C-alpha cells in the first residue's frame, strides 16, 4: 500500500508507485480514486509552491477552524525536513512532532490533516516545495508556533547560526501560548 501510518494518529506518509526505465520515471503524485479507496475523501482546492535556499525554516503554521487546512506536501527539487506537530487537545500524541525527509529523489509525500502545525527546513542547496490544501488561505485564521520552542525539541537539521527565518515566524508564540481550538476525536 502506498499509505503508511506514522507514529502520530491520522498523520500519513504517502509513497506513490514509481515506474522507472531508461527514459526516466513516471508516477501519479495524486489520484483521487486511490486516496478514496483508503478512506481519504479530501477535495483539494489550492496548490501552493515555494522555492527556498539552504537553512530556510518555514513554520510552524496552521489555520484555525472553520478554515483549517489538510495539506499534502511534496518536494519537486531538493530536500527538506518536513515537520508536523499534533496540536489536537486530547490527542494521545498532543505536542509531539513528527519529522520526515521529503525529497525529489525519495518522492515521499506527507498528508498533514487539520489539527497539526506544519513547517519545513531546507537541507539541500535549494528546494522547491509544492503542497495541496483542502481550504483556501484565510489570513484572519492564521496560527503558528515558534520553530525553536524548546518544549517541542525539533531537530531541523540546520547548523546552528545558519537558520533563515522570517520576521513573521520569529514573532510566533511558544506552543503553550499559541491560539488553538483543535480537539482530538476518535
Number of C-alpha atoms within 10 A of each C-alpha: 8 13 16 12 11 14 12 17 13 14 20 19 20 22 16 19 13 11 10 10 7 5 6 7 9 12 11 10 15 13 9 12 11 14 15 11 9 11 9 12 12 15 12 17 10 13 14 12 13 11 15 20 16 19 23 22 24 21 24 22 20 25 25 19 14 9 18 23 24 22 26 22 23 26 25 17 19 21 26 31 21 24 25 26 26 26 24 20 16 11 17 12 17 17 19 19 20 18 19 16 19 25 24 16 11 13 20 19 26 25 20 23 21 24 26 27 25 25 22 24 28 30 23 16 12 17 23 19 23 18 19 20 21 19 19 14 16 13 9 9 14 15 19 25 26 20 28 15 14 10 11 16 11 16 13 23 13 17 9 8 7 10 16 16 15 12 8 11 17 13 11 19 16 17 22 11 10 14 16 18 11 18 12 15 8 4
